[in-house]
């Protein structure tokens, strides 16, 4: 027999004074109500009720056991209420990880909007360009760049992560503007360097006529897009930049987009999460990320400066 059910029958019997009343409350027979209490007595090894023909009363041990059972049943009911409340509305801590540049420029402002609509959620956002194992490290979702390889996670496709070539007006006034990818060989190119990979010494382009692989070099490498952007703004060279990191500079004229007739590779971007962790707070987060950054809602070139 289920122990909690037996405890509930026992408490009801003690409160009402009879097996018949307890049986009526639970929709069972009086004999079954008595069986629930007898099972508890066998389990604890002591009599819990004094049985008479008219009324059941608690023994000394039964009184102590009764008080503990009432507390336990109240805790169980409270736990169910909390679980039902959690399943109905987003609340609690939500741990998210994302690439540094997209996370700082796009995801963080979106999270601010998400929190306004879900005031009972607390978001922990970790920005890192390394691969994060969601299960082992306890994250509920991640923004991932590149092709998906982990089949154990559910993925939602987002807008591609687009790169643009740009430089400051001062740099272009001094060195001229490259008109083709090949002309980048004569320019100082600012390169992103990964901690675990060598400096990117080739930039890739394409147009209607084919693809172009261009060796580049320059005086400055960094593992942070903000540092490269600062160098580009101060005229240090040409930058291959994530669109999200320079869109405001392009719109304001602080940077100028170059080689508009050529496309650079756009990396796939996804929101990934374990199916087992799809809580209300995570489902609401997923819905908002897809609404704001999904391929059907954000058109290619929306952030492009004119």
N, C-alpha and C positions, 0 to 999 in steps of 0.2 A: 504493500500500500504506500501511497505517496505520504511522506512524513508531514509535509506542511498541511495537507488536507486533513490528516488525522489530528494534528494540533488544532486546526480550526474547528473541527467537530468537537474536540475535547473542551475547548474554550466556550463554544456555544452551549454545550451540555452543562458546563459549570454555571454559566450565566443564566440559563433558563431553568435549570434544576431537573431536567428530564431528558432522556434519550429521544422521546417522542417529539419534543419541541425542536431539538437539534436536527432530527431526521427531517422534519417538515421544512426547516430553513434550507437544508442542502438537497432536498428532493430525493432522499434515500429512505430505506426502511429503518425502523427502530433497531432491528437486529444488526443492520450494517453500521449504524451509529455506535452501537455497543462494541462491535468488532473493531472499529477504529480506535476506541479507547483501550480496549484489551490489548491491541497491538502495541500501543505506546507503553502500557504497563509492563508488557513482556520485555520491551526494549530497555526501559529504565530499571527493571527489576524491582518494582515497588508498586503498591496499590495507590492509585491517584484519586479514586472516588469511593466514597462509602455508599453502597447500593442498598436502598430500601424499596419497598413496594410502591411508595408514593413519590420519593424525591431522591435525587443524587446530590451528595454534598462532598466537598473536597476534604481529603486527608491532609495532614500536616505537610507531607511531601508534595501532595497534589497542589496545595496552595502556592508553594514556592515554584513548582513547575508551571502552574497556571500563569503567574506573573511574568515568567520568562517567555512563555509561549505568546502571551499578548504582545510583549515588546518585539519579539521576533516577527510576528505576523504584521505588526505595524511597520516595521522596517521593510519587510518584503513589499507591502503595499506602497510605501513611499518610493522604493526603488522602481517599481513598475510605473508609478506616476512620473518620475523623473525621466525614465526611458521613453514614455509616451510623449512627454513634452519635448524631449530632444529630437524625437523622430518627426515632430510636427513643425519645429522652427529651428533655423540655424543658430547654434550657439557653441561656445567652447573655443579651444585653441586650434588654429589651423596652421600647419607648418608647410611652407612653400619654398622651393628653390628655383632660381632662374639665372641665365647668363647675366653678367654684370651690366653690359650696356643696355640690353633690352629691358632688364629688370629695373634699372634706375630711371631710364627715360620714358618707358611706356607702362610697365607693370605696376610700379609704385603709385603713379597717379590713378590707375584703375582701381587699385586696392583701396585708395582713399575713398573713391566713389562707392565701392562695395561695402565698406564699413559704415557709411552713412545709411545704407539700406538694411544693414544687419548689425545693429549696435551691440548685440550680445556675443559677437565673434571677436576673438583676438588673433591677429595674424602675425606669425613669425616668418619673415622673409629673409632667406639667405641668398646672397648674390655671389656666385662663383662660376668660373668658366671650366672647372673640372667636372668630370662625370660623377654624378651623385647616385648612389644606390638607394632608392627610396625605401625599400624594405629594411635593409640593414641599418640605415641611418635615421629611420623614423620620420620620413617626410610623407606627406599625403598627396603631393602633386609636384610636378616640375615642368618648366618650359625647357624643351630640348631643341637644339639646332642640329641639322643634319638628318640623314636617313635613320629611321627607327630600326633597332636591332633586337630589343628585348620584347619577345612575344608574350611575356607574362603580364605586361602592362597594357592598359587601354589607352589609345591615342586619339586626340582630336586635332585635326589639321588646322593650322592657322595661316596667316599671310606669310609669304616667303620673306626671309631675312635678306633684304636687298643691300648691295654695296654700291657706292657712288664714288667717282674720282673728283676731287676738288682741291682748290688751292686758294690762297688769299689774293685779293686784288694787288697788294704790294708785291708779292712774289711774281705774279704774272706780268706786272709792269716792268720788272727787272729782268725776267728770264724768258718772257714770251709764253704763249699758250700752245701746248701740244695739240695738234690736229688729228693725229693718228696714234694708236697705241705704241707703234714702233718709236715715235718721237720721245716717249718717256725715258728712253735710254740716255737722253741728254739732260735729264732733269733729276733733281734731288728728290728721291721718293722716300716717304716716311713709312716704315714697315712695322707691322704688329708682330711681336714675338711671343710665342707660348712658352710656358715654363718647361713643358715636356717635349717640345718640338723645335726644330731649327727655325731661324728667321725665314719668313716667306720672301723668297728672292724672285718669284715669278708671279705676275698678275695675269689673269685670264680674261679675254674679251671675246665677243662674237658679234657678227652682224649678218646681213642677208647673204654675204659672200663666204662666210665660214668662221672659223675660230682662230684666235691669235693668242699665243703664249709669249709674254713679254718679260725678259729678264730686267729686273729693276735693282737699283742700288741707291744708297743715300747715307747721310751722316748721322741719322738718328733712328734708333729702334726703341720700342717700349712695349711692355705687356699690358698696357692700360690705354683704352681708347681716349680717355680724357686727356692724357698726356700728349698723345699724338695730335689731338684736336688743338690743344693749346699751342703746340709747336707750329701747326699749320696756320693758325690765326696770326702768329707772329712772323710769318713769312719764311719758315724754315724749309718748306718744300711742298710736294704734291702728296696728298693723302688718299688712300683707298678706304673710305669710311662707311660704317653702317649708316644707312639713311636716317634712322631714328636718332642718331647722335648729332647730326649736323643739319637737320631740317630747318631749325630756327636760324642758324647762321646763314644758310642759303637764302632763306626768305628775307633776312635783314641785309644781305649783301656783304656780310663779313667774309663769306667764302663764295667761290664761284664754281658751279658744276662744270666739269670738263668732259670732253669726248661723249657728248650726248647721243651721237649716232651709233654708239657701241654699247652693248650690254655686258655687264659683269655677271658672273654666276650668282644666282640667288639661292641661298641655302634653305632647304625645307625647315619649317618650324612647327612643332607640335606641343600640345599640352598632354602630358602623360600622367597616369595615376593607376594605382592598384584597384581592381574591381572590389576587393574586400573592404576598402576604406571609403566607399561612396556614401558618406554621411550627409545629412541635410546641409551642413555648412559647406562641405566640399561640392555637392551638387549645385548649390547656389553660386559658388565661385566658378565652377566649370561653365555654367550657363552665361555668366557675365564675361568671362574671358572669350568664349566663342562669339558672343554677341558683339564684342568690341574689336576682336582681332581675327575672327573667322574669315575664311576666303570669300564667303558670300556677302559679307557686310562691309568689308574694307576693300575698296577697289585699288588695283595696282596704280601707283603714281599719286595717290591721294596726298601724300606728304611732300610731294615734289615741289620745290620752289619754282616760281615762274620767272 
